Amino acid sequence: MFQSGMNSMAMIETDLGKRLAPPYGPTRGMLQALELLRRTTPGRVDIDFLRANGVAPGNEYKVVGALRFLGLIDDAGGPTERSRLLKTRGVTHTEALQEIVRAAYAGVFQHLQGQGLTRDGIYNYFVTRGGLGTEMSNKATRFLVKLCRIAEIKLAGNEERPRVPRKGPRVPPKTVRRSALSTAAMDNNIKMDSSLPLVIALTPEIAGMDLDQLTDLLRKVRTAWDRAGTPQG
């Protein structure tokens, strides 16, 4: 619940009986830390450990906070029993990650139960119930949404980020490649007689050629065609 006396470091309730700040650090760094805990069993996870492994330079303390929030390390930085769930594989790993996420964000899931788990709903929870500012709420939301996708926790509706439309009409790849083929011929004064029954198949190999390679190919085709049409004897 939001408390008027709460400072700028907002807290939300987890199933661990603690009120901790939801992770709002760099998403990539926090995910790297999860993978690190999956691969290794350190005696202690602290700023020095993360710095030695190149995790979230300059933001190591936020990552430590994230691991503590997820219940993967204790207050002293020691890996918890829950952290061992990360070392599982396959379906077991997915289900274990779901358990970790739902337990850590118990307040979020309980509040949005029946409303549908959406990006906006998560963001609104952090702003109103967690007391986070807009920037921190955006970051905290981004991380939780990413965790849900990795853990295969379904989000309500289409929560994929909209793609930015390209400027101008999109030209089909084959059109571009055929245009490059024609440009190579014109730039090198290679005349292609349209009356000749000559067909060049647009194979993957030809499609992958650059302009110089296409030019060389056209020259060879023209030379071979001329020789084939020259009377022998």
N, C-alpha and C positions, 0 to 999 in steps of 0.2 A: 504494500500500500504506500501511496505517496505521503510523505511527511513534510510538513512545512518547515520543520527545523532541519531538514536534511541538507547537507552541504553539497557542493558541486559534484562530488563523487557519489553518484546515486547507487543504491543497492536494490537487489531483488532477491526474493527468497528462493532457496534451493531445497531439495529434499534432505540436505545434510544438516538442516537446522541452522544454517548460517545465512547472513545477508551479505552478499558480495556484489561487487561491481561487475556487470556483464561485460564480457570481452569486447573491447572497441579498438584493439590494436590492428596492425597490418594483417589482413587475412592470410596472405601468403606465408608470413612468418609463423603465424599460429598453427597453420596446417603443417608446416615443416616441423614444428615442435611435436605435433601428434605423431608424425611419421618417425621422428627420432625416438620417441618413447616406444614406438612399435618395434623398432630395430634393435634398440639397446636397453640395458637395465642399469641406469646410473644410480649411484648411491644417493646423489642429491642433484636436484635440478634448480639451478639458480642463474643469476646473470652471467657469472663467469663460465658456467657450463654451456649456456647458449652462445655466448660470445666465442668460445673455443670451437664451436661447431658452425659458426657463421650464420646463426639464426637471428633474423630481425635486428641488424646492427642499429644501435641507438634506441631501440624499442624493446630491448630484452625484458625490462621490468613489466611491460604490458603483457608479454607472452607468459611470463611467470604467473601473473595474475589470472590469465585465461586458463592455464592448466590447473590452478587452484580452484577456480570457479567450476571447472568441469569435474572436479573431484579426483583428478589424476595425480595430484601431489598434495601433501599435507602442508601445514603452516611452516614447517621447517624445510620444505622442498623435497622431502622424501617421497618416492613413488608409492602410491597407495595400491591396495589390492585391486581396485577398479582399473588401474592402469594396465593390469595384466590382460584385461579383456581386449586391449588393442592388438595384442600379439596373435590373436586368433585369425583364422582364414575363412574365405568363402562366406556362406550364408551366416555362419556363426559370428563372423566378424561384423557383418552388416547389422545383425540383430544386437550385437554387443554395443555397437556405436549408437544405435537407436536408443538403447537403454541409457547410455551415458548422456546423450543429448536431452532426452525427455526428463531425466532426473535433474540435470543441472538447470534446465529452463522450465522447471515444474510450474512456476507461476505463470509463465507465458502460455503454456499449453492449457492450463486450467482456465485461464481468463478467456482464451479464444475458443474453447470447446463449444461447439454448437454454432459458432460464427464462421468457422473455416479459417485455416491457417494461411494467411496471405501476407505478402510483403508489407502492405499498408497496415494490416492489423498488428504485425510485430512491431513496426515502427511506432505506431500510435501507443502501443503498450509501453515501450521504453520512454516515450515522452510523458505520458500521463501517469503511469504507475511506477515507472522507474525513476522519473524525475531527471532524465538525461536531456542535454541540450540537443538541438537539431543535428549538429555535426556528429556528436558522439552516437546519437540514435541511428543515424545513417550507417555509421561504421559497425555498430553492434548488430544492426539488422542485416547488413551484408554478410557478416560472418555466420550468423545463425542460419540464414537462407542457404549459404554454401554448405554448412554442416548438414542441413536437412537433405539436400540433394545427394551428398556423398552417402549419407545413411539411408537413402531411399525413403525418407519420410515425405509423403506426398503433400505438396502445397495446393491450396484450393485455387482453381482457375488457372489461367495461363500466366505463370510468374516468370517466364523467360524475359530477359531484357529485350526491348524492341530494337530491331536492327535499324541503324541509321541509313535512310535511303540514299542511294548514290545520286549525284548530280548528273543530269542529262540521261538520255536513253541508254539502256544497257545493250551492248552489242554482243550477240551470241559468240562464244569462243570460236566456232568454226568459221564464222564470217570474218573474224579478225585474222585467223590464220590464212584463209584464202586471200585476203587483202594483202597480207605480207608476201605471199607467193607472187601475186601480180606486181607488187611494188618492186620486188627483186628483179623481175623480168624487165620492167620499164626502165628502172634505174641503170641497167646495164645494156640497154638497147637490144635486148633479145626479143625478136619478133616471133610471136606464136601464131601460126597460120590457123585461123579458126576453121578452115575448110578441111584440114587434115583430121582424120579419125584418131586423134591422139587423146588418151585419157590418163590422167595421173591421179591415182587413188590417194586420198588424204588419210594415210596410215598414221598411227601414233608416232612412228619414227619421224615421218615428214613433219607432222604437227609440232614436234619438239625442236625442230631445227631453227637456228637463228637466221638472219638475213643473208649472211655470207654463205652459210651452208646451202640455203635454198638457191642462191645464185649459182653456186658451183654445180648443184644438181641439175638446174635448168640447162646449163651449158653442156653438161654431159649428155642429157637427153636430146638436145638439139643436134649435137655432133653425131650421136648414134643414129638419129633419125635421118640425117643427111646422108650418112654412109649407107644406110639401108636402102635409100632411094637412088643411089648412084649405080648405074649399070656396071656389072662386073665383066671383065674381059679386056 
